[in-house]
Structure formats: C-alpha cells, structure tokens
Amino acid sequence: MSRDRRFFAGLVGVATVVTWLIWTGISDTMVYYLTPSELMDRMNATPELVEQGVKVSGNVVPGSYERSTAELLHTFLVSDPKHPEVTLTVHFRHPLPDTFSEEAEVVMEGRYMGDGVFEAHEVLTKCGSRYEAAPEEMKGDDAYGYGGTGTT
C-alpha cells in the first residue's frame, strides 16, 4: 500500500471518528420540550405516560400567579403560545427565578400528574429582550450607557 493511500485511509478514519463524536454529542445534549397542547394530546393518546418526566414550554397567564403562605408553593397557569385557550396548572415548590413575571415565557421540567396538575421541579424563564434598552433611552447616552457627556 502506498504512502498516499495509508494517509488517505487514516484521514477518513479520523473524519469518521470526529463525525461520530459530534453526532453523539449533539444527540445527547439536544432537548425538546412540549407545548401544553402537545402534552395534553400525548396524555390523551397514551395515558400511561402520566407521571413521567417531560419538559413543557409556554406563556404564564397574566393574573394566574398565586403563592401559598403556609408552604413554599407557587401556582400559576401556563398557556400554549399557538393555542392560548389551552392552559396547564403548574405547581412549583422551589424559589422562582428572579426573571419570573406574569408576562414571562417559561420552560418547566417535571411530571404531569393524573389530577391535571404539572408538578415542576425546575422552572426557567426566557427573557428575550428584558435587558435591552429601548431606542429612545439610548439617545444622549455615552458609550457605556450612563448618560451625560462621558467627561469627568
């Protein structure tokens, strides 16, 4: 076997291993979440999936948030972004993220219980433009966003 062929065979082997590592890494870290509509459809089709762990994403319904004073229990409704009439009652027994609000889009990990409540053990908020300044606020600001002329 000539030297060029051995080099090419080695190169193909390395490329195959790298491709396999990339593919398995992406497959292992890829996370898919359901919307409330998809969760309800899945539970209606396969009731034995109740109490299995899933991830669900949706919008917090304004005015639905309640906090129990007797225990650490947050209760709120989450609606489907495409079908707002489909809601899901969520119970969360840990401190909420600082960015949680009644306008937030949330991703929750937990179990859908048989009584129609989603028991979340993790709640993450998506805060797309929460920290971006509005264009009118940027007028007159210095390079660091403090306002003023930038001189001391």
N, C-alpha and C positions, 0 to 999 in steps of 0.2 A: 504494500500500500504506500503510495507516495506521500510525501510530507504535506502537500496541499490538501489531500483527501483527509488525512488524520486531523488537520487543523479545522477543516470544514465540519467533520463529524463532531469534534469537540465543541465547536461553536454552536451547532444545532443542539447538542446535549445541554449546554449551558442555557441557551434560549428556552428550551423546553422546561427546565427546572425553574427558571425565573418566571415564566408564564404560569406555571402551576402554582408557585408561591403567591403571585399576585392574585390569581383567581380564587384560591382558597382564603386568602386574607380578606378580599372583598366580600366573599360569600359569608364568612364568619362575622364580619362587622356590620353587614347590611341589616338595617332594622326597618321593618314595615309596621305601620300602625293602621288600625281600622278607624273608620268614622263611626259615629253612633248608628247610622243606618246599616252599615255593613255588619256591625256587631249584632244588631237585632236580627238581621236576615240570617246570619250564621247560627245564632242561637235557636231560631225557629226551625231551621233546617236540620240542625244536629244538637238536640237538647243535652246530650251527654257532655258537651263542651263547657257546661256551666261549671264555674269554679276553677277553670284552667286559666293560667296567666296569659294576658294579652296586653297590647298597647293600644290606646284609643286616643284620638285627637279630635278636638272640637273647640267651639267658642263658648265661653262662660256666658250664661244667660243673665243679662242685667237684672238686678233686684232679687236674684235667687240665692245669694250667699247668706248663710247663717252659721253662727259659731255657738256651740254649746258652752254654757258657763260651768256646767257640772264636770265636764271632762274635756280633754283636748280632742274635739271633733268638729271638723269643718264639713258642712254640707252645702252643695251647690248643684245647679243643673248645667249640663253641657249640651249644646245643640250641634247638629250636623251643619257644616258650612254650606252645603248644597241644598239641604232639606231642613230648614230651621224648625219645622214643626216636629221633627224627631228629636226628642231630648232624652238625656240619661241622667239619673240622680247619682251623684258621687258622694261618697263618704271618705274623708281623709283624716287620719289620726296622728298627723305629724305637723310640725310648723310649716306654714306655706312659704313659698319663695317670696322674696321682697318685691319682685316684679308682678306678683299676682294682683289682678284687679278684675272688676266685673266686665271689662272690655277685652280681656286677655284671650289669646288663643293658647290652649293648653295641650300638652301631651301627657297622658297618665299611663302608668303601668300598674296592673293589679288584676283582680278577678271580678267577673260578673257573677253575682250571687243569684240564687234561684228566686229571691224575693224582689228582683228587679233593680237592685242597687249595685253600683260598681264600687267595690272596696279597693281604693287606690292605695298603694304603698309607696308610690313616687309620683309627684306632680312637677312638671317642668313647664315654664311659660315661654312662649315665643314672643319676643319683644322686638319686632322688626324695626320700627322707626322711633321707638320710645326715646332714644338718646340723641336723635338727630335734631339740630336746631332748625327752626322754621326760617325760610329765606329772609323774612323781614327782620328777624332777630340778628341776622348776620351783618346787616348794614351798619357801618361805622365801627365794627369790631376790629381789633388789631389781629395780628397773625395767630394769637393764642386764644382768641375768643373772649378777652376780658373787657373789651370796650376801651374807649379812650384813644390816645394818640400813640401809645407804645413808648413814650419817653418818660423819664423819671425826673 
